[in-house]
Amino acid sequence: MLIPLDNSYARLPEMFYARALPTPVAAPRLLALNVKLAAELGLDAQALASPEGMEALAGNRILAGSEPLALAYSGHQFGHFNPHMGDGRAILLGEIVTPAGKRRDIQLKGSGPTPYSRRGDGRAALGPVLREYIVSEAMQALGIPTTRTLAAVASGETVYREDVLPGAVLTRVASSHMRVGTFEYFASRGEKNMLRILADQAIARHDPDLTEAADKYEKLLERIVIRQARLIAQWLLVGFIHGVMNTDNMAISGETIDYGPCAFMEAYNPSTVFSFIDKQGRYAYANQPSIAVWNLTRLAECLMMLFEPEAEAPERANAALASFRPHFQEAYLNGLRRKIGLFEARENDADLASDLLERMAVNEADFTLTFRRLCTAAQDKTADAGVASLFEDPASFAGFSDSWRARLDSEGGDPAARANTMRKVNPAFIARNHRVEEAIQAALKDDLEPFHTLNRVLEKPFEDQPDFQDYMLPAHPDERVTQTFCGT
């Protein structure tokens, strides 16, 4: 069997979804197949790359066991509630159980209109499909929880956005597609019984040890809060900006989902925004933790409807939300310690790391390169010049370096071992915006080599890769990509 599918979601009440078949495309052509992910899923990559497999990945062939669905959900978009959302350009084919016993959703994006499309075409353009492929797999290589991309298929058709563009279909793999907005969908309708069914589905999928717990819905909220706290900390530690943190784009699994106008920051600036639609900077880099709490508060408002006794629900929901801050701070500070080579936790570590970040911000130092070069400087003081050269005022780095070296000396240890440990958390390579755009623009001209090369580089973000040193560097002024866009 090409992809042995089941669909537990299809066994839920029909209010949870709309049945929707993918719309066949004119001339499917395989652009990229994630062979490593296929192996993890227990799938035959060669079969997926066959004409039959390509037809399935394009939505032209319905696989055995598939019950295609568009999922229902609501969402707060830029703080404003939209009760009528759902999968408008994505269709869940079903689920697969991996050789490791994990259940994973298999979804097509760009597979045609659904009952939730709201007059949209349900299609995806080639550029956003390749962007999601590149960035989601880059996040995976960085060790950050994320949805994955199994394949990208050209549709042979055009889609109409600001321009006429070639279309494509992406196959997304996720632990689930349940979102904060899914809970909002039922809570906003007063469907308490449906909300309970959804919460039980979430527990069965992500937290099965809670199934028999008397306070399982409260504990579910706590688990989701902790997962998100740790996820956002990981985003900040690599300079990632999601771009559109609406509640319908927050997965309860704790995976990064919905790669629209996302980007990695180059020059460090906490106020950085790339998304063209984020005019007020709501989802700026430094705002992501507070926005996560805002979104989780919307989730708490839903789940507290199931808490018992009812009179204690607000207090218990607030207690769960309060756990975000300490878990985020712990994950973020521990991550910063590792990035600057501190093996021991001491009281003033946050001040030391903040001093570096503040100097980087004032001097517009490249976020990724600064930390990567710091690895070499931890082993060899003469390498300080390489870090300082990233600062508009190179002398500014010395103010941090003196305090930092004193701290490292007080710990002792082998400098080479410290440098090697730092290199395991400070990537040399990220999906820099201009490289992503370069790959997309070449693909629009039927040249996929830059796309494949970039993916190969990003598979090993912590290795030096001497043959690809140019991929480490920030964009030249004429290459900078300062705005990113959604694919709709």
N, C-alpha and C positions, 0 to 999 in steps of 0.2 A: 504494500500500500504506500502511495507516494507520501502522504502526510496522514497518519492515523488520528483522526479528529473525534473529539467528543465535544459537547457543549452544555456544561452545567447551567449556564445562564439561561439557556432555552427552556430549562425545566422550572424556572421561576414564573410567577404570574405574568401575563402578557403586558401588564402596565409597565414592566421594566424595559421593554424594547419594542421595536417594530421589525417585523420580518422584511428583509430587503435583499434582493439578489444583486450581485455586482453586475454592472452594465458592461457587456463585452466591448473590447476595444478593437480598432481596425487592424493594426499590424504590430502585435507585441514583439518586443526585442529585448532580450536580457542584457542589461547594462552592467549589473554587478550582482554577484552571489557571495554571501558570507559563508565560506566553506567551513571555517572554524565553528561558527555558531550552529551551522547545520549538524556538525558532528556532536556538539553538546546536546542538541535536541534529539539525537539519535536518528537523524534523517540522512538519506543517501544524496549527497551533493550532486553526483553525476545524474541521478534521476531528476533532481530539481532543475538541472540545466538542460534536460531533454526538451523536445518540443511539447510533450505532455506537461512536464513540470512548468515550463514557461507559460503555457496556457492557464494553468492553475494560479500562478503568481500574478497574472494579469487580470484575473477575474473572468476569464473566458470559459473556464471549466470548473464545475462545482464538484468538489471532492466527496468521496464516500464518507459518511458520518458528519458532514458539514451541515449546519443549520444556520445559514447566514442571518445575522441580526445587526441592526443599528441600535445602539444603546441610548436610553433616555437619561437625560440629566438636565439640571438647571445650572446657574452659575452667577456669581458676582463678577462682572467685567468692569475693571477700573473702578470698583466700589459700587457699581450700580447693578441691582438684581435683574436678571433676565430669566424668567421662569420657563421660557420656551426655547430650549436648546437641543441637545442630543447630537448624535453622530450625523453630521450633515454631509460628510465626504469620507466616511470610514465605515467599513463593514467588518464585524467580527465573524470570521469563518468558523471558529470553534477553538478548542483547546487541545493541547498535546501534553502527554505525560512523558517527561524526559527519562533517560536511563537512570538518573539519580532520584527519580520518583517525584519530581517537582512538576506542578501543573503550570503551563504557560499558554497565554492567549496568542492566537495567530490572527492578525487583523490586516486588512488591506486598506490603505489610505489612497484616496484619489480614484476609487473604484466606481464612481457614479453617484447620482442623486439617491437620497433616501427620503422617507417621510419627514425628516427633520432638516432638510436642506434649505428651507425658507427661500425658495426660488433660485438657489445657487445651483451650479452645474455638477457639484459633487466630485469634480476632477481636481487633480493636482498638477502643477507645472513642474517641469524637469528640475529647475533650480532648487526649490524648496525640498524636493525629494532627495536630491544629492546632498543638500545641506544637512538634513536630518540624518542621512546615512553617515556622513563624515563625523558630525559632532557627537551623535549618540555612541558611535563606536570609539571615538576618542575618549569620551567620558568613561566608557567601560575599561579602556586600557589604563586610565588614570586611577581606577579602583573606586569610582563613584557610582552608586546605585543608579541604574538607568534602564529605560526601555531599550531594546536592541533593534537592529535592522537586519533582516534575513536576506532581502533582495530588493533591487530596483529594476523596474521593467519600463522601457519606453512604450508608449501606447500607440504610436503612429498617428496620433491625432493632435489637434491644436486646442489650446485653452485660451480664453480671453480674459486678460487682467488689464493692467495699464497698457500692455502690448500684446500682440499675438505670440504665444509661446508654445513650444512643444510640450506635450503632456507626458506624464509618467505615473506609475503606480508603485507604492512602497509597501513592502510586507513588514509589519511591525510585530515584535515579540515582546510581551509584557507579563509580569507576574499576575496582573489583572488590570482591567480598565475602570475599576471603581474609583470614583473621584469624590472630593468634598462636594462638588456639585451634584453628584448622584444622590447623596443624602439630602441635600437641599431640595431636590426635585420632589421627594415624598413628604418631607417636613412642611414645605410651603403649601402643600395640598391637604395637610392635616391627615395624611394617610399613615396613621401610627402603626397599623398592622403591617403595611408594606415596608415601612421603615425598619420594623423589627426583623422582617424577612431579609432585608438587605444587610442589616447588621450581622445577622446569623451567617449569611453567605460570606461576608467579609471575615468573620472569625474563622469559619471553616477553611477559608482559603489561606489566610495569612497568620492567624493566631489560634490554631486548633487546640492548644493546651488550655484555652479559656472556655471551651465549650460548656463545661459543667460548672463553671464558677458562678457563684450567686450574684456577683457584681460584674458580670462579664462585659456589659456595655460600658461601664465606667473604665474598666481595665483596657478595653479596646481603644477608647479615647486616649488613655495614657500612652499606650503603645504607639499610636499614630503620632502623637505629639513628640515623643522621643525620637521616632524615626525621622520626622521632619527636622527636628532640631539638629540632629547629626548630619542630615543631608545638606542643609543650608550652610553649616559650618564647612563642609567639604567644598561646596561651591566657592565660598569666599577664599578658601585656602589656595585655589588655583586661578582666582580672578574671573570666575564664570558669572555671567549675567544672563538669567533666563529670559528676561525681556517682557514676558506677559504672564505674570503670576496671578491670573484669575483663579477663582475657586474651582472652575471646571478644568483647570490645568494643574491641579495638585492631586496626585495619586495617593491613596491611603496606604499603598504598599511601601511608600518611602522611596520610590524610584523617580528620577527625573523623567518627565513626560512632556510631550508636545513641544518639540523644538521648532519654534517659529522664528521670531527675530532675536534669537540668542546670539551671544558673542563672548569671546574671551577678551578681557581688558589688556591693553598693552601698557601705556603710561599709567602708573597708579594714580587713581583719582576716585575717592569714595563716591563721588556724585555721578560717575559715568553712566550714561544712558546711550544705548544704540538704537532701540526700537523707534521707528519712525512715528508710530502711533502713540508713544508715551510722551506726550508733549510736556507734562508737568513733572516728569521724573518720579512718578509713583513707584516704579519698579527699578529704580537705580540700584547699583551694586550694593551700597551700604544700607539700603532700605529693605533688603530681602529678608533679614531676620524679623523685623517688625511686621512686614507684610505676611510672613508665614504665620505669625501669631494672630493677625487679623483674620486670615483664612481659617485657621484652626478654631477661632472663636465662633465662626459661622458653623463649623462642624459640631462644636460643643452645644450650640443652640439646638441642633437637630437631635443629637444623641441623648441629651438630658431629658428629652421627652420619654425615654425608656428607663430612666433611672428610678429606683425605688429605695426609700419612700420619696414621693414627689416633692415634699416640702424641703428635703435636703439636696435636691438636684442642683440648684444653682451653686451652692457652696462646694459641692463635690466636683462639679464641672470646672469651676474656677481653680480648684486645687490641681486638677489635671493640667489645665492650661499653664499654671504657675511653674510646672516642671519644665517647660520649654527653656526658660532662661538659664537655669543651672546646667542643663544638659548641653545646650548650645555653647555656653561659655566654656564648659569643660572640654568639649570636642574642639572648639576653635583655639583655645589657649594651648591645649596639648599639641594641636597641629602646628601652631606657631613655634612652640618649643622645638619640635622636631625639625622644622624648616630652618631654624637658626642654630641647630646643633646642640641644644641643651638636653642632657640626659637626665638631669635631676630637676625636680619641681621645687622652685623657691618662690618666696613671697613677691619679689619684685620682677618676676619674669614678664608679666604683662606690660609693665612700664618699659622694659627693655625692648620688647617687640614693638610696642606702640611708638617708641622713639624712632625706630627704623622706618616704620610705615609713614610717620609724619614727615620725615626727611625725604622719603621717596615721593610723597605727594607734592611737597613744595618744589622738588626738583624734577618732577615728571619722569622719574626713573621707570624703566620697563619692569613690570611686576615679575614676570617669569624669569627674565635674564638676571635680575638682581639676586634673586634667591639661588638661581643655579650657579652663578659665579661666586656666591658666598660659600658654596661648598668647597671650592678650590682655595678660597681665602682662609677657610678654617684649617687647612693643612699647611698653607704657605703664606706667610704675611706679605710677601712680595706681590701676591695676587690681588691685594687690596686695590691696586691701581685699576685693574680690570673692572671691579665693581664701581669704583669712584667715577670711572669714565662714563657711566650711565646717568650720572647726576649732572644737571645743568651747572651746579657749583660743585665740582669734585671734592672740594675741601669739606663740604657738608658731611660726607660719609665718614670722615675721620672722627667726628664727634660721637658717632655711634660706635665706630670700630674700637676705640679705646675702651669704652665700657664693656663692649662685647668680648673683647679679648681677655680682659680682666676676669670676666665671668667664666669663660672657657678655662682659663688657667686655674681658677679656683676648683674646678671639677677635676682637672687632670685628665688622664686617658691618652690613648694613642691618636694623634691628629689625623692620621691616614684613615683609621677606622671611623672616626667621627665624620670625615668628609664623605666616605663611602655610604655611611648611613644617611647622611643628608641628601645624597644623590637619589636615594630611593623614594624620597617624598617631594623633591623639587624637580619637576620635569624640565627637560631640555627643550621639549617640543610640545606645543599646544596647537589647536586648530586656529591659527591666526587668520583674522578676517580676510586679509588680502589674498592669502593662499586658498582659502575656501572659494572666494570669488573668482580667482584665477582658474580653479578647477571647473567651476560652473560655466564660466564664459567659454572655456575650451570645449566643454561638453556640448554646449549649444551649437558649436561648429563641428560636431561629431568627432571630437578628439577627446577620448577618455583617458589618455595617458596621464595627464596631470592629476586627475581624480584618483586613479589607482596608485600613483606614486605617493600622493599625500596620505592616502589610507595606510600604505605600507610604512611610511615614516611614523605616523601616529600610533601604530600598533606597539611601538617601543618607545614611549615618551621619556623614559628615565635613562635610556642608553645614549651615548654620545653620538653615534652614527656619523663618523667623519665625512662620509660621502654626501651628507645632506646638511652641512653646516648652515647653508643659506636659509634653511627652513626654521632655524632657531631665531633668526633676526626679525625685529619689528619692521613694519612697512616703511618704505621711504615716503617722504611727504606726498609724492604724486601717486602713491599706491594705497594710501589710507582709505579704509572703508569706515565711515563715521555713522552710517545709518543702515539698519537692517530692517527687513520687511516680513510680514506674515505672508503665508502662501495663498490666502483667500482673496 
